[in-house]
Each structure stands twice: as structure tokens, then as C-alpha cells.
Amino acid sequence: MANGDVLWTPPSDVLATSRIGGYLRWLRDTHGLDFRSYEDVRAWSVRELGPFWQSIWDYFAVSGSPGGPALGDPSMPGARWFEGSTLNYAEHVLRAPGMAESDPVVLAYSQTRGPQTMTVAELRDAVRRAAAGLRRLGVGEGDRVAAYLPNIPETVVLFLATASLGAIFSSCAPEFGTRSVTDRWQQIGPKVLVAVDGYRYGGKAVDRSGEVAAIRAALPSTEHVVGVRYLGSGLPGTLSWDELCAETSDPLEFAPVPFAHPLYVLYSSGTTGLPKPIVHGHGGILLEHLKTLALHMDLGPGDRFFWFSTTGWMMWNLLVSGPAVGAAIVLFDGNPGSPGLGELWRLAERARITYFGTSAPFLVACRGAGVVPAKIADLSRLRSVGSTGAPLPPEGYRWVYDTVGPVHLQSVSGGTDVCTAFVGAVPLVPVYEGEISCRSLGAPVEAFAPDGTSVIGHRGELVLTGPMPSMPVGFWNDPDGTRYTNAYFGAWPGVWRHGDWIEITRRGSCVISGRSDATLNRGGVRLGTAEFYAVIEDLPEIADSVVVHLDGSGELLLFVVLAGGAVLDDALRAKLARELSRSLSPRHVPDEVHAVPAVPRTLSGKKLEVPVKRILDGAPASEAAAAGALANPNSLRAFELLREARLSSRRP
């Protein structure tokens, strides 16, 4: 698979101009470490995990008491980082190194209200007042503050204020329904709920006052509700946001908390049960985000960092860390496809974005719609494009370079579980078509064969053979760690199994080919789903697709969502078979192809192969997936009907 063309090469002065170049000079001058290549420094960073993460603490001048050794116990689960240290995540975000008090640090764009800009001084003052308001409500260390809020400045302020107090933050996007929200927050028992009255998505006004009332009724732990006036007149009978943030003389202070003190709770998709409440700590998130944002994404003073995300996706949490490396952040709340797929590219011009982050499906959709960003927007300030959420197919890479410009395309993969990417890009290595450029610093990523041996040049299970500081502190209400251990360490003791297929190429790049729990197995050959989708969804007749392998019958079934006007007839079926056989192999040709109205997706937009497979293998849809975890729960009905039709056709 490692045969893609080189699409981007590092500039000749990259060591002098990039942030990772500065870090390497610092390592040479202060530690006598002189690395000849990125792979050399990466190998050192995973071989010497303690010294590497101590160097991140020192290089970025983390404020606080460093305590004991960087890595006191490397065993997994239960690795112990910087024991005895104290710090506060919010202090480092608001420090905004390299930025003046008057510099814009938050630029917000919305389809519900006009644009807003906050300077460094204004953000600090807003956090100061919000923290004082939370203290008046009795919020202190360990209390939970829940945000039913979109991607707007108030959410950023609330999060940082919560963190400054040592309280614990958790957010759900307001498009989440009542059940999705309560499934998450009933587990953690928030003391304060902050919510909007509604929002606008494209041209549609969406009132959420009813959902807020239902959520509040389902959370007996909640003592106070704060309403943010966003769509209409606010939430009657609640404390208003303006009242929470009333002027006060209280100073901006930061509670010094232990390295592993909970910062926020993120959640798994919850498609097959209650969402897992994943607890992340102050220190681990801070160090990981400093490393990722500065050394891999090359962000710093003068940059404007954007990633299209809702507050229900971990990319929002990464985005909010931008000021910790001196980068301003750009928020967008609304429909990225309204009035057309060019909306976000025009935002890049308007907000003078230098790093544009999005999802692979968005880039593929732009390609399919014939969007040429460089023709509809001035992208002269744009240096990098980030892509995640699903594997980006090779033609997606090519499209970026053909239509956006000579940017650094950073295709990355990681997860909510670590709130970062452990494979991605770095300014020191080229971009190859269809390949993730490298394994990240300090991330001991390997590809494991079934016998637990590491392989290069062959597909294997993506594992981490050593700890990362941003691994979860644990799961909420899992006192003995059983749920946490079973989630990641059940396959190989002491090894984190992430659940993706990965090939690590001989040149150090990576190819992710889908979830290992959705593996397609034909004749003993394991097939990844991502390569199917890259071929199928490149055809003009296909808008979306999902493929599954049934355990009982051994059949390979392909489901397609047809583009406007297309018909699934014998000619299209033959074309699909021909393209799969030619581009992949005859093993990839499905036994059956069916048209469906929609592909089931999580609230964050990820395809759901496993629930489809479970339904077709006989499970009721209500057991195969939790409806509240799906963006389109009605999509499951088509697979139930197909299962019934297949059973009827086989009866005598």
C-alpha cells in the first residue's frame, strides 16, 4: 500500500522556521541530543518516555511543581506520571505565550448571531468573572459543570473557568437529544447545568427549551441551571449567563491540582450501551496538546487555528488548547454545508485562517461536489489542512493539492480515548498520497500480528506498547478499573489495543484501513473497510456506503446510498464489482449489493458497521445500537426490513 506519490516536501529551511526545529535545537544545546532525522527523535521519544515527556514540560516552561520523576511507573494500565506535581490546565491556556493583551485570541462565527472577537485580555477577564460566578453557586474542586452549548465563546469561557477552579467539565452539543445527554450526565451527576435556548442550523431555527427542561428533570444532582440567550429570549426561570458573569472584584486564580486531577469527561459513542465516561486529567492533556499543537501542527503566535467541530467531539477540546501555544482559535457554529460546501472555505478567507481542520468525509464531499476552494476564496494565508474522523482516501489527498494549494496536508488518527492523534504529520517529513505521514512523538504505536508480534509493511492491530500521559485517568464510577482495563487491555496484557487496522510502512508512514471490530474476513484474508469506501464512494452514482461480513453465512454485503438520479440496476452492480476487483481484488467483490436510504452514523459522523452486522445476524435494532447515540436512528430500519426479506425468501 505504501506506493503513493510525494505530494508535499518539507521546505529547505524547515529546521530554522518550524517549532519542532526549535525544539530539536533546544535538545541539542541543553541535553546534548543531536538527531539526524524525525525517525531518530521519534524512536528516542518512545524508548525514553520519561525523559521525553520531561523535556516537553521543560521546553514549554510548564508552571507548577514538577514533583517526582516524569514516569514513576510505566506499567499499563496504571502508569504514574509526575507524581507529586501540581499545575492547572486553564492557567496555561490563558497564558497565551507570544500574544499581546490586545491580540485577538477567540474569533467566533455563527449562523445564529453575528461574529464575535475576544482579545487575550477580554478572554482572561471573562474567565475571571465566570469563575467567580461558579464559586457563588458553590462550585469547587471535583464538582461537575455540564454544558449543553454549541461551539461559541461562552462555552470556551465556561470550560476554562471550570478548570481554573479544579472542577470538572463535560459538554454535549445541543443537537444531542435528551436521551443521549442524560445517558452521559446521569453517570457523572453535574452540580451546574449551563444551556442555550436554541440555535440555528443553516436557515432552520431549532428551539431546545423543551430538551433543557427534560434534561434538568433527569438530573437530580443539578442545583443550578444557567441559561445562555442564543436563539430567542433565553431560558425562563434560570440564572442568566450575564448574571453568572456579573462584574466582580474577585481576582483570576488557578487552583493548583495534581497532575492526574480530572479536567473533563469525554464519552464513547455509546452505540451498544451506555457511553463510556472517559476521564482526562489536567497534566496529561496539557502536555499532550502542547506537543501536538506546537511540534506536529506547527502552531504558534500569529496563527489562526480552526477545526470544524461541535462541543460533542474531542476535536473541540484540542481546538480550545490552541492559545496554550500562542495560537488564536476560530470557532464556527452552524451547518458547514449551508448555503453550500464552499461556506467553510470562505470562512478561511474571512477569518484569515492559517490551519484549517475538518473531517475526511467533508473533504471527500467537496471533491464529489466539484468545489474548488482556491477559486472561491483567498487562501493565501492557509499553511495547513488537517483531516480526521475517518481514513482519507488517496483521491482526497490529491484533491487537496489540486484545488486548495501547496499546503501541508495533515491526515491524523487518534481518538476520544486519548484526546489526541497518535499518528499524523510533522513538518519534517513528506506527505505521500493516501498515507498518514508518521507516528507521533511519545506515542509507542505498533502494528501487531495476531500472535502479538510487531510487524512492518503488513496490516496489524493498532496498539500502544507504552503509556501516554493523556491516556484516561480512568472511567467515571469505575473504582477498581475493571471497565477501563477490559476496554483497552483485554487482548494483550499490558498493551493498549485501540481497535483500528494499521499498516506501518517501511518509510515510517501509516495507513489506517478501518475498525478491526468491523473486519471483513473472506477465505481467511482480512479486509479493511476503508479501502472499500475509497473505491465505492469515488463513483458518481454513490453518495455513501457501508460494507459488512456476516459471520454465520460468510456473505459480504455492500449497502449504497445512491446519488441523485442513480438507479441500482444490473449495470451499476456490474460496475461496482468491476471497480472493486480492479482496484482491490476479486475477494472484495460483494455477494450482494443493496440500496438503502442512509448509512447509520454516530453523532460525530462515524459510520457504524458493527450494528448493521448485528442486525443482519439477527439482533433487534434496539439491541444492536442505542438510538440516542445515532445521528440518524431511523436508518437502522432498512436493515431490519432487509433481514426479514432475506429470511422470508429462504423459508420453504
Summary of the structure (lengths in Angstrom):
residues: 652
radius of gyration: 24.1
end to end distance: 46.3
largest distance: 81.2
contacts: 2286
relative contact order: 0.11
helix: 34%
strand: 25%
